[in-house]
């Protein structure tokens, strides 16, 4: 069974109690039973911490050809200090290591930029609280030819469309980083806009695998693109910013029990 593995922090982990939730916790609702989701996200993690605590080694020991490794961190990485530590140095080096190990095992790496925090300015616009970390992910995606889901870009218009008051409903209690059921669902179902050719290619490959599992036959490129566009129209975000479903890895979605 193809499996989507998640390597992340508290913004993607299976939160143990309400009202906290995460996109990694609810993403299973968008997948058919033929796709398993293994959420290895852990609160407080950074890329280097994930490696140092051997969480990556555990994940890689189970990953197999045809699986995906979805990587989203940054909120804790930006807190790390030390000589040479930074978004364009140690953070990118760690991303390269995750990508390398996934590929060595025949899996497809997918990078996700860290979503914005709830930080509005006086004009009702979200400010950047993550420094260079989202941009470092975008750069690494281009350099390594890895699909990038720009959740950072998507979350900004999502929060701004709600406004400073209503946007709090997307977050848990008075928290400005972690999400509620509603916020997590919205982040899981939509991914940031853009026209990355690597994103399109990854979606087509993934959709083809799923279609083959269900019908025993692959669809043509044109059919896959048409179905992806249809899925994007059904799940358009409030801002209409050319976003498409994170669940395009499965193209149509469907309810399933998390594994």
N, C-alpha and C positions, 0 to 999 in steps of 0.2 A: 504494500500500500504506500503510495507516495506520501511523504510527510513534510510539512512545513515546520521547521524548527525556528524558534524565536530566541535570540540572544539579546537581552535587554535589561533595563533597570526597573524602578518602581512604576514608571509610566507605561510599562508593557507587561508587568508581571501579573500573576493571578493574585489579586488582592484578597486578604483573608477575611475582611469584614466590611460591611456597609458603613457609610455610603461610598466608600472608595471602590473604584473599578479601573479598568484599563482597556485600551484597544485590543491588546493581546488576549484579554479575558473574554471578549465578546466576538472576536473575529470568526469564531467557529460557526456562528449563525449564517455566515455568508458562503459556507462551503458545503458541497455535497458529501455524502458519506464516504465517497471514494478517496477523499483527501483527509489525512489525519493532521492534527496540529499538536505539536509538542512545545509547550511554553517553558523555556528554561530561564526566563527573566527573573531577576532577584532584586529586591529593594536595596538601594545604596550602591549598586554596582557601577563600575566604570569599565572600560575595555581592558585596562591593565589589571584591574581587580578580578575581572572575570577569568582572565588567564591565570593569574597568581593563585586563585582559589581552586584551580583545576576544573572550573565549570565548563570551559571550552573543551578541555580534554574529555570530559564525560559526554558532552554533546557529540563531539566528533567520533567517539567510540561507537555511537549508534547510527550515525548518519550514513546514507548509502547512495549509490548512483540514482539520479532521478529525483532526489529530495531537494529542498530549498533551505538555505540558511538566511533568515531575515535578521539583520543587525541594526539595532537602534539604541544608541547611548549618547551621552553628551552632557546631561544635566549634572552628573557627578564628576565627569572627566574635567569639567571646567573649574572644579574646586581643587584639583590636584596642583601641588606646588613643587618646585625644585628646578635645578639648573637644566635648561633645555626642554622643560615640560611645556607643552602647548598644543594648540589645535593643529598647527601645520607641521609639528614635529612628532612627538610621541603618539598623539592621537591618530594621525594618519599612518604612522608606522604600525600601530596596533590593528587598524582597519585592514592594512595589507596582509597581516598575518591571518586574520579571520578569513579573508578572501582566499588566500593561498591554501589554507587547510580545507576549506569547503571544496575548492576545485580539485585538490589532490584526491578527494574521496568521491568525485563525480557528481557533487551537488552544485546547485546554482546559487551563488551568493546574491543577496538583494540588500541594498543599503537604504536606510530610512533616516532622514534628517530629524533631529529632536524637535518636537512641537514647542511652540511658544508658551511661555508662562502667561498668566493673567496680569499683564502689566500695561495698563492704559496710560496714555499721556493726557494732558488737559484738553486735547482736541478730540478725544475718543479714538485714538489710534494705538495699536499695540506697538510697544517699543521692543527692541532687541535685547533680551536679557541673557542670551547665550553666546555672545561674542562671536568669535570666528568659527565656532564648532559646526554650525550648519553648512557654512561655505566649505569647510574642510571635507565634509561628506560629499558635497557636490563635486569638488575637485577630484577626490579619490575615485568617484564613480566614472568620471571622464577618463582619468588616467588608466584605470584598470578595466575599462569597458564593462562596468557593472551597472545594472539597473538601479536607479535612485528614485525612491518614492519620497517626494518632497513634502513631508508632513509639516515641516516648519512653514513653508510657503502657504500650504492649505489652511493651517490653523489660524493664521493671521486674519484673513477675510472672514473666516467662520466666526471668530470672537467679535470682530468689528461689526459684522452684520447684526449680531445680537445686541451689542452696545455694552457699556460698563456695568449696567445693572443686571440685565437679563443674562449676560454671559456667565454670571456666577452660578447659574443653574447647570452649567456644563462642568462645574468643579465640585469637589467634595467639601461640604461645609464651607469654612472660610479659607480653605486651601487655595493657593494660587499656582500649584504645579500639577496636582493629582486630580483626576476627573471623576465625575459621577457616572451613573449608568448612562444617562443621556449623552454626556460629552464623549464618553468612551465609544458609544455606538456610532456617533457621528464621525469620529476620527477613524474608526475601523472601516466604515463603509465607503469613505471617499479618500482619494489620494490627490496630492497637489498637482496643479496643472503643469503644462509644459509639453514639449514635443520631442522628448528624448527618444531616439531611435532604439536605444537599448531597452527602454521600458516596453516599447511596442513588441520588440522581438521576444522578450521574456514572456510577455502575456500570450503571444501566439504559440510559443512552444508549450507553455503550461496548459493553455486551453486545448491544444491538440492532444496532449497526453490524457487529459480528463475525458475528452470526447472519445478517444480510443478505448478507454476503460469502459465507457457506457455503451458504445455502439459497435466497437471492434473495427471502426474505420475512422481515419483522420479526415478532418474537414479541409477545404481549400483555404488559402490565405484570405481570399475575398470574403468568404463566409465568416471566418474568424473575426475579421475587422468589423464586418457589419454587426455581428453579435456583440462585440466589445463596445461599439458606439451605442447600441441600444441599451446595454447595461449602464453606460455612462449617463444616458439621458434619464433613466429611471432613478438614478442615485445622485442627481446633480445637487451640489451644496447650495446654501442660501444665496451665495454671491454669484453663482453661475460662472465661476472662474475657470472653465474648461477642465474641471476635475473629472477623474474617472474612478471607478471602484478599486479599492485595495483588493477586493475579492475577484478581480479580473484574472487572478491566478487560477480561478475556477470558473470564471466567465458568467455563470448564471446564479450561482449561490444555492443555498438550501440549508435546512436545519440539520444539525448533527450533534452527537454527543462528543464533548471534548475528551481527548485521550491524554 
